[in-house]
Structures are given as C-alpha cells and as structure tokens.
Amino acid sequence: MKDWAGVGEAYAASYAALCAGTFPVMRDAAGAPAERSLLDVGAGDGTLAAAWSVEGWAVTACEPEPTMRAVSRRRHPEIEPVAGALPDLPFADGAFDVVVANFVLNHVVSPRASTAELRRVSRGTVVATTWTVSPSWLWAEITERAEVEPFMGERLPAAEDFERTPDGFARMLREAGLERVTVAEHRWTWNARPEALWASVEGGVAGAGALYAGLDAGDRRRFRAAFDVVVDQRRAGGVLPLEHRAAMAVATAG
C-alpha cells in the first residue's frame, strides 16, 4: 500500500480538490444534519470535514497522518482533528449518527475489517467511496511516454482485495457486515491545474509521487518532459479537464 507519510502539504495543494468532487453526492446521501453528529474518517487536510461543518453537522475529523492533521489544523482551526486509523478507531460503539470515509477503504490493509469498524462506531448510516476510475490512468500515460518502469505498489492479498466496481464494492461491504447497501457510480470532471498536478508528484503523493521519488536524475527529466507533453495535449485553457469516477455506497450500520 502507498505510504502517505509526510505528504500533507502536497496533498492539500493537489488531490484534496479532486477528492472533494464526491462531496455533493455524499451530502445528499447523508440527509439533513438536524443536529446530528458525523465522523469523517481519513479526513486528510480537513477539506471535507470543514464542508460538513458548514452544512451544519457536528463534525469530528479523524486522521492518522500528522502532516495531514497539521494542515487541517492550520486551514480549519475550528475543527481539531483526532489521531486515529482504521481498523482501530478511538471511539465508542455507536458514537456517531453518520460515519463517512471518502477514498479510505481503497488505502487500508484490510478493507473488510475497516468497514466493520465504520459500522461499529456508527449508530445510523455509513457513507463510503472508492475509485472506479482513479487518477492513475493519467500517470500511466505519462510513465509510458517517459519510458520509465511503472510504480508497482504493494497489492492486497487476494482474500483482502475487492473488485473496483460498484458491484464489487457493494459485495465487500456486505461481507463486512453492512446492511441494506446501495451503491451508485458518480462521475465528475476535475479541472486540474498543471502546477497542482506537478506539486503532487514532487510532494510524493500517491503512486506517481512514489514513482518519481525513486527515479534517478535522467529519468526524472524524462518524466517531467513527458508530463509537459501530455499537459499540452490535454490542456483546455489553463487547466486539464480530467474525468474521474467513484463508487459511492450508503448503508445502515445497525
């Protein structure tokens, strides 16, 4: 699995905006806040925790990575993030009305145990997302053009993995004990700024960042040249309109 240590600033400058693309459909799925409590698991730089708070939820943000918590604390001082990681969250059974996990279950070593933990701390609803079309397709194109070896991250064992489709996500969640699971695929376009994309690479974010960190100077030059070519080909004005898709699941926790 990808190591996210130390990437808080780079993530906040890049992928935080992409991952926030699921917020409108997650918000609709959660319903009206009505003085209910919400736990944001894997809250990252706090972008979505702050958005939930603006909507009127009593929000608790939980994030294991110290640099992510530091960015969140600086940008959203009204929310003090709690240190904690799946599959062992520091909360009592049924502590929250709603528990959300945005692009978290695709980064844990045990998706089913982690899902069961989301279920444990929720007394109402669990909302979770996972990629069906992730940013990796863009970096695969750049990697191939640069003629460097692709990043081969650690894969989950077959018994832990799940099919990265809406149906596959739903099956995994049901196997973990969630009930009345519904999953829909959400599509959106991230109008990415090239400088934000490159900040993610240099900052070590996700697979592309891990790949770049391991390249020698010559390969880095080729990777940057390939990046510039792809940006020029895909640019629309000052941004790259990149389509992404995610499976969003809503389930009861009881």
C-alpha positions as YAML, in Angstrom:
chain: A
units: angstrom
residues:
- id: 1
  name: MET
  ca: [0.00, 0.00, 0.00]
- id: 2
  name: LYS
  ca: [1.09, 3.58, -0.63]
- id: 3
  name: ASP
  ca: [2.88, 5.32, 2.24]
- id: 4
  name: TRP
  ca: [1.22, 8.68, 2.87]
- id: 5
  name: ALA
  ca: [3.72, 9.86, 5.48]
- id: 6
  name: GLY
  ca: [4.76, 13.49, 5.16]
- id: 7
  name: VAL
  ca: [2.53, 14.43, 2.21]
- id: 8
  name: GLY
  ca: [0.07, 16.75, 3.95]
- id: 9
  name: GLU
  ca: [1.10, 19.99, 2.24]
- id: 10
  name: ALA
  ca: [1.43, 18.42, -1.22]
- id: 11
  name: TYR
  ca: [-1.92, 16.63, -0.90]
- id: 12
  name: ALA
  ca: [-3.66, 19.82, 0.18]
- id: 13
  name: ALA
  ca: [-2.22, 21.63, -2.85]
- id: 14
  name: SER
  ca: [-3.38, 18.97, -5.30]
- id: 15
  name: TYR
  ca: [-5.55, 15.92, -4.71]
- id: 16
  name: ALA
  ca: [-7.69, 17.45, -1.97]
- id: 17
  name: ALA
  ca: [-9.62, 19.34, -4.65]
- id: 18
  name: LEU
  ca: [-10.08, 16.17, -6.71]
- id: 19
  name: CYS
  ca: [-11.33, 14.09, -3.80]
- id: 20
  name: ALA
  ca: [-13.78, 16.81, -2.82]
- id: 21
  name: GLY
  ca: [-15.64, 16.06, -6.05]
- id: 22
  name: THR
  ca: [-17.70, 13.43, -4.25]
- id: 23
  name: PHE
  ca: [-18.96, 15.82, -1.59]
- id: 24
  name: PRO
  ca: [-22.24, 16.89, -3.26]
- id: 25
  name: VAL
  ca: [-23.49, 13.31, -3.62]
- id: 26
  name: MET
  ca: [-22.25, 12.31, -0.17]
- id: 27
  name: ARG
  ca: [-24.03, 15.31, 1.34]
- id: 28
  name: ASP
  ca: [-27.28, 14.36, -0.38]
- id: 29
  name: ALA
  ca: [-26.93, 10.75, 0.78]
- id: 30
  name: ALA
  ca: [-26.38, 11.75, 4.41]
- id: 31
  name: GLY
  ca: [-29.52, 13.89, 4.50]
- id: 32
  name: ALA
  ca: [-30.20, 16.94, 6.62]
- id: 33
  name: PRO
  ca: [-27.88, 17.41, 9.60]
- id: 34
  name: ALA
  ca: [-30.73, 18.11, 12.07]
- id: 35
  name: GLU
  ca: [-28.26, 18.40, 14.98]
- id: 36
  name: ARG
  ca: [-26.76, 15.01, 14.18]
- id: 37
  name: SER
  ca: [-23.13, 14.03, 14.67]
- id: 38
  name: LEU
  ca: [-20.78, 12.99, 11.86]
- id: 39
  name: LEU
  ca: [-17.38, 11.30, 11.89]
- id: 40
  name: ASP
  ca: [-15.09, 11.90, 8.90]
- id: 41
  name: VAL
  ca: [-12.62, 9.00, 8.84]
- id: 42
  name: GLY
  ca: [-9.39, 9.58, 6.95]
- id: 43
  name: ALA
  ca: [-10.17, 13.30, 6.90]
- id: 44
  name: GLY
  ca: [-6.87, 14.27, 5.29]
- id: 45
  name: ASP
  ca: [-6.31, 18.03, 5.13]
- id: 46
  name: GLY
  ca: [-9.78, 18.72, 6.55]
- id: 47
  name: THR
  ca: [-11.39, 19.98, 3.34]
- id: 48
  name: LEU
  ca: [-14.48, 17.78, 3.63]
- id: 49
  name: ALA
  ca: [-14.69, 17.97, 7.41]
- id: 50
  name: ALA
  ca: [-14.95, 21.73, 7.07]
- id: 51
  name: ALA
  ca: [-17.56, 21.37, 4.34]
- id: 52
  name: TRP
  ca: [-19.65, 19.07, 6.54]
- id: 53
  name: SER
  ca: [-19.36, 21.59, 9.37]
- id: 54
  name: VAL
  ca: [-20.56, 24.43, 7.13]
- id: 55
  name: GLU
  ca: [-23.60, 22.31, 6.27]
- id: 56
  name: GLY
  ca: [-24.49, 22.19, 9.96]
- id: 57
  name: TRP
  ca: [-23.14, 18.84, 11.13]
- id: 58
  name: ALA
  ca: [-21.43, 18.33, 14.48]
- id: 59
  name: VAL
  ca: [-18.20, 17.07, 12.92]
- id: 60
  name: THR
  ca: [-15.34, 15.01, 14.29]
- id: 61
  name: ALA
  ca: [-12.37, 14.60, 11.93]
- id: 62
  name: CYS
  ca: [-10.14, 11.55, 12.36]
- id: 63
  name: GLU
  ca: [-6.82, 11.27, 10.50]
- id: 64
  name: PRO
  ca: [-3.71, 9.13, 11.18]
- id: 65
  name: GLU
  ca: [-1.08, 11.17, 9.30]
- id: 66
  name: PRO
  ca: [0.47, 14.00, 11.39]
- id: 67
  name: THR
  ca: [1.23, 16.29, 8.43]
- id: 68
  name: MET
  ca: [-2.36, 16.00, 7.25]
- id: 69
  name: ARG
  ca: [-3.60, 16.93, 10.72]
- id: 70
  name: ALA
  ca: [-1.20, 19.88, 10.82]
- id: 71
  name: VAL
  ca: [-2.54, 21.25, 7.53]
- id: 72
  name: SER
  ca: [-6.11, 20.67, 8.66]
- id: 73
  name: ARG
  ca: [-5.48, 22.44, 11.96]
- id: 74
  name: ARG
  ca: [-3.97, 25.45, 10.20]
- id: 75
  name: ARG
  ca: [-6.63, 25.73, 7.49]
- id: 76
  name: HIS
  ca: [-9.65, 24.82, 9.59]
- id: 77
  name: PRO
  ca: [-8.85, 25.74, 13.21]
- id: 78
  name: GLU
  ca: [-12.50, 25.33, 14.22]
- id: 79
  name: ILE
  ca: [-12.10, 21.53, 13.88]
- id: 80
  name: GLU
  ca: [-9.46, 19.78, 15.99]
- id: 81
  name: PRO
  ca: [-8.55, 16.54, 14.18]
- id: 82
  name: VAL
  ca: [-8.25, 13.36, 16.21]
- id: 83
  name: ALA
  ca: [-5.38, 10.93, 15.62]
- id: 84
  name: GLY
  ca: [-6.72, 7.52, 14.67]
- id: 85
  name: ALA
  ca: [-6.54, 4.90, 11.94]
- id: 86
  name: LEU
  ca: [-8.62, 2.04, 10.66]
- id: 87
  name: PRO
  ca: [-9.29, -0.65, 11.66]
- id: 88
  name: ASP
  ca: [-9.00, 0.54, 15.29]
- id: 89
  name: LEU
  ca: [-10.71, 3.88, 15.79]
- id: 90
  name: PRO
  ca: [-10.56, 5.59, 19.21]
- id: 91
  name: PHE
  ca: [-14.33, 5.91, 19.63]
- id: 92
  name: ALA
  ca: [-17.06, 4.05, 21.47]
- id: 93
  name: ASP
  ca: [-19.59, 1.78, 19.79]
- id: 94
  name: GLY
  ca: [-22.32, 3.78, 18.06]
- id: 95
  name: ALA
  ca: [-20.70, 7.11, 18.88]
- id: 96
  name: PHE
  ca: [-21.88, 8.92, 15.74]
- id: 97
  name: ASP
  ca: [-25.09, 9.26, 13.78]
- id: 98
  name: VAL
  ca: [-23.26, 9.18, 10.44]
- id: 99
  name: VAL
  ca: [-19.77, 7.94, 9.56]
- id: 100
  name: VAL
  ca: [-18.17, 8.85, 6.24]
- id: 101
  name: ALA
  ca: [-14.98, 7.53, 4.62]
- id: 102
  name: ASN
  ca: [-14.06, 9.22, 1.35]
- id: 103
  name: PHE
  ca: [-11.44, 7.24, -0.61]
- id: 104
  name: VAL
  ca: [-10.22, 5.47, 2.51]
- id: 105
  name: LEU
  ca: [-11.21, 1.82, 2.11]
- id: 106
  name: ASN
  ca: [-9.04, 1.60, -1.03]
- id: 107
  name: HIS
  ca: [-5.96, 2.53, 1.07]
- id: 108
  name: VAL
  ca: [-6.23, 0.20, 4.06]
- id: 109
  name: VAL
  ca: [-4.60, -3.19, 4.56]
- id: 110
  name: SER
  ca: [-7.90, -4.85, 5.48]
- id: 111
  name: PRO
  ca: [-10.95, -3.31, 3.75]
- id: 112
  name: ARG
  ca: [-13.42, -5.67, 5.45]
- id: 113
  name: ALA
  ca: [-12.07, -5.18, 8.96]
- id: 114
  name: SER
  ca: [-12.01, -1.43, 8.34]
- id: 115
  name: THR
  ca: [-15.58, -1.48, 7.05]
- id: 116
  name: ALA
  ca: [-16.66, -3.39, 10.15]
- id: 117
  name: GLU
  ca: [-15.04, -0.66, 12.25]
- id: 118
  name: LEU
  ca: [-17.00, 2.03, 10.41]
- id: 119
  name: ARG
  ca: [-20.11, 0.02, 11.19]
- id: 120
  name: ARG
  ca: [-19.13, -0.30, 14.86]
- id: 121
  name: VAL
  ca: [-18.82, 3.44, 15.53]
- id: 122
  name: SER
  ca: [-21.97, 4.42, 13.61]
- id: 123
  name: ARG
  ca: [-25.43, 4.20, 15.09]
- id: 124
  name: GLY
  ca: [-27.10, 5.17, 11.84]
- id: 125
  name: THR
  ca: [-25.53, 5.47, 8.41]
- id: 126
  name: VAL
  ca: [-22.19, 4.73, 6.77]
- id: 127
  name: VAL
  ca: [-21.24, 6.54, 3.56]
- id: 128
  name: ALA
  ca: [-18.08, 5.40, 1.78]
- id: 129
  name: THR
  ca: [-16.44, 5.86, -1.59]
- id: 130
  name: THR
  ca: [-13.77, 4.13, -3.64]
- id: 131
  name: TRP
  ca: [-12.28, 4.83, -7.05]
- id: 132
  name: THR
  ca: [-13.61, 3.08, -10.13]
- id: 133
  name: VAL
  ca: [-11.57, 5.35, -12.44]
- id: 134
  name: SER
  ca: [-8.74, 6.89, -10.43]
- id: 135
  name: PRO
  ca: [-6.05, 9.44, -11.38]
- id: 136
  name: SER
  ca: [-3.67, 6.56, -12.13]
- id: 137
  name: TRP
  ca: [-4.70, 6.44, -15.81]
- id: 138
  name: LEU
  ca: [-3.12, 9.85, -16.44]
- id: 139
  name: TRP
  ca: [0.14, 8.93, -14.73]
- id: 140
  name: ALA
  ca: [0.26, 5.61, -16.60]
- id: 141
  name: GLU
  ca: [0.14, 7.56, -19.86]
- id: 142
  name: ILE
  ca: [2.93, 9.86, -18.71]
- id: 143
  name: THR
  ca: [5.02, 6.96, -17.41]
- id: 144
  name: GLU
  ca: [4.74, 5.11, -20.71]
- id: 145
  name: ARG
  ca: [5.71, 8.19, -22.70]
- id: 146
  name: ALA
  ca: [8.71, 8.77, -20.40]
- id: 147
  name: GLU
  ca: [9.79, 5.14, -20.91]
- id: 148
  name: VAL
  ca: [10.35, 4.52, -17.22]
- id: 149
  name: GLU
  ca: [9.31, 1.47, -15.25]
- id: 150
  name: PRO
  ca: [5.84, 1.93, -13.74]
- id: 151
  name: PHE
  ca: [5.35, 2.05, -9.99]
- id: 152
  name: MET
  ca: [4.33, -1.34, -8.65]
- id: 153
  name: GLY
  ca: [2.83, -0.72, -5.25]
- id: 154
  name: GLU
  ca: [2.16, -3.43, -2.74]
- id: 155
  name: ARG
  ca: [-1.00, -5.30, -3.65]
- id: 156
  name: LEU
  ca: [-3.57, -6.58, -1.21]
- id: 157
  name: PRO
  ca: [-3.73, -10.36, -0.77]
- id: 158
  name: ALA
  ca: [-6.50, -11.93, -2.83]
- id: 159
  name: ALA
  ca: [-8.53, -12.65, 0.31]
- id: 160
  name: GLU
  ca: [-8.46, -8.95, 1.28]
- id: 161
  name: ASP
  ca: [-8.90, -7.32, -2.12]
- id: 162
  name: PHE
  ca: [-12.19, -6.50, -3.83]
- id: 163
  name: GLU
  ca: [-13.29, -5.73, -7.36]
- id: 164
  name: ARG
  ca: [-13.08, -1.99, -8.00]
- id: 165
  name: THR
  ca: [-16.57, -1.69, -9.45]
- id: 166
  name: PRO
  ca: [-19.86, -0.61, -7.86]
- id: 167
  name: ASP
  ca: [-20.96, -4.26, -7.58]
- id: 168
  name: GLY
  ca: [-17.60, -5.37, -6.22]
- id: 169
  name: PHE
  ca: [-17.60, -2.59, -3.65]
- id: 170
  name: ALA
  ca: [-21.12, -3.49, -2.55]
- id: 171
  name: ARG
  ca: [-20.18, -7.17, -2.13]
- id: 172
  name: MET
  ca: [-17.19, -6.31, 0.03]
- id: 173
  name: LEU
  ca: [-19.26, -4.02, 2.26]
- id: 174
  name: ARG
  ca: [-21.93, -6.68, 2.74]
- id: 175
  name: GLU
  ca: [-19.30, -9.29, 3.55]
- id: 176
  name: ALA
  ca: [-18.05, -6.91, 6.25]
- id: 177
  name: GLY
  ca: [-21.49, -6.73, 7.85]
- id: 178
  name: LEU
  ca: [-23.11, -3.60, 6.46]
- id: 179
  name: GLU
  ca: [-26.82, -3.88, 5.78]
- id: 180
  name: ARG
  ca: [-29.14, -2.51, 3.08]
- id: 181
  name: VAL
  ca: [-26.19, -1.38, 1.00]
- id: 182
  name: THR
  ca: [-26.84, 0.72, -2.09]
- id: 183
  name: VAL
  ca: [-24.01, 1.74, -4.42]
- id: 184
  name: ALA
  ca: [-24.07, 4.18, -7.32]
- id: 185
  name: GLU
  ca: [-21.29, 5.40, -9.59]
- id: 186
  name: HIS
  ca: [-20.57, 9.11, -9.52]
- id: 187
  name: ARG
  ca: [-18.77, 10.88, -12.38]
- id: 188
  name: TRP
  ca: [-17.21, 14.31, -12.29]
- id: 189
  name: THR
  ca: [-14.54, 16.36, -14.01]
- id: 190
  name: TRP
  ca: [-11.60, 17.73, -12.09]
- id: 191
  name: ASN
  ca: [-10.30, 20.85, -13.78]
- id: 192
  name: ALA
  ca: [-6.75, 20.28, -12.59]
- id: 193
  name: ARG
  ca: [-4.12, 22.98, -12.68]
- id: 194
  name: PRO
  ca: [-0.85, 21.60, -14.11]
- id: 195
  name: GLU
  ca: [1.14, 23.14, -11.25]
- id: 196
  name: ALA
  ca: [-1.09, 21.31, -8.75]
- id: 197
  name: LEU
  ca: [-0.52, 18.02, -10.54]
- id: 198
  name: TRP
  ca: [3.22, 18.55, -10.51]
- id: 199
  name: ALA
  ca: [3.13, 19.55, -6.84]
- id: 200
  name: SER
  ca: [1.60, 16.16, -6.10]
- id: 201
  name: VAL
  ca: [4.46, 14.42, -7.92]
- id: 202
  name: GLU
  ca: [7.25, 16.35, -6.23]
- id: 203
  name: GLY
  ca: [5.47, 16.05, -2.89]
- id: 204
  name: GLY
  ca: [5.30, 12.25, -3.04]
- id: 205
  name: VAL
  ca: [1.51, 11.96, -3.27]
- id: 206
  name: ALA
  ca: [0.02, 8.63, -4.41]
- id: 207
  name: GLY
  ca: [1.64, 6.23, -6.86]
- id: 208
  name: ALA
  ca: [3.04, 8.91, -9.19]
- id: 209
  name: GLY
  ca: [4.78, 10.59, -6.28]
- id: 210
  name: ALA
  ca: [6.24, 7.30, -5.10]
- id: 211
  name: LEU
  ca: [7.43, 6.53, -8.62]
- id: 212
  name: TYR
  ca: [9.09, 9.93, -9.04]
- id: 213
  name: ALA
  ca: [10.83, 9.69, -5.67]
- id: 214
  name: GLY
  ca: [12.58, 6.52, -6.82]
- id: 215
  name: LEU
  ca: [13.80, 7.84, -10.19]
- id: 216
  name: ASP
  ca: [17.33, 8.95, -10.92]
- id: 217
  name: ALA
  ca: [18.05, 12.40, -12.37]
- id: 218
  name: GLY
  ca: [17.82, 11.32, -16.02]
- id: 219
  name: ASP
  ca: [14.53, 9.50, -15.54]
- id: 220
  name: ARG
  ca: [13.15, 12.49, -13.67]
- id: 221
  name: ARG
  ca: [13.96, 14.75, -16.61]
- id: 222
  name: ARG
  ca: [12.20, 12.35, -18.99]
- id: 223
  name: PHE
  ca: [9.22, 12.10, -16.67]
- id: 224
  name: ARG
  ca: [8.92, 15.88, -16.48]
- id: 225
  name: ALA
  ca: [9.24, 16.20, -20.27]
- id: 226
  name: ALA
  ca: [6.52, 13.58, -20.77]
- id: 227
  name: PHE
  ca: [4.33, 15.38, -18.25]
- id: 228
  name: ASP
  ca: [4.70, 18.64, -20.18]
- id: 229
  name: VAL
  ca: [3.78, 16.95, -23.47]
- id: 230
  name: VAL
  ca: [0.65, 15.35, -22.01]
- id: 231
  name: VAL
  ca: [-0.36, 18.61, -20.35]
- id: 232
  name: ASP
  ca: [-0.06, 20.45, -23.66]
- id: 233
  name: GLN
  ca: [-2.14, 17.78, -25.41]
- id: 234
  name: ARG
  ca: [-4.93, 17.77, -22.82]
- id: 235
  name: ARG
  ca: [-4.97, 21.38, -21.70]
- id: 236
  name: ALA
  ca: [-8.17, 23.36, -22.12]
- id: 237
  name: GLY
  ca: [-7.29, 26.92, -21.28]
- id: 238
  name: GLY
  ca: [-5.26, 26.88, -18.10]
- id: 239
  name: VAL
  ca: [-6.49, 23.53, -16.77]
- id: 240
  name: LEU
  ca: [-6.71, 19.85, -17.61]
- id: 241
  name: PRO
  ca: [-10.33, 18.63, -17.58]
- id: 242
  name: LEU
  ca: [-9.88, 15.11, -16.20]
- id: 243
  name: GLU
  ca: [-12.88, 12.80, -15.80]
- id: 244
  name: HIS
  ca: [-12.97, 10.56, -12.73]
- id: 245
  name: ARG
  ca: [-15.46, 8.02, -11.43]
- id: 246
  name: ALA
  ca: [-16.13, 6.67, -7.97]
- id: 247
  name: ALA
  ca: [-18.49, 4.16, -6.39]
- id: 248
  name: MET
  ca: [-20.43, 5.71, -3.50]
- id: 249
  name: ALA
  ca: [-22.06, 3.39, -1.00]
- id: 250
  name: VAL
  ca: [-24.71, 4.17, 1.56]
- id: 251
  name: ALA
  ca: [-25.55, 1.59, 4.22]
- id: 252
  name: THR
  ca: [-27.24, 1.22, 7.55]
- id: 253
  name: ALA
  ca: [-24.98, 0.37, 10.44]
- id: 254
  name: GLY
  ca: [-27.41, -1.43, 12.66]
...
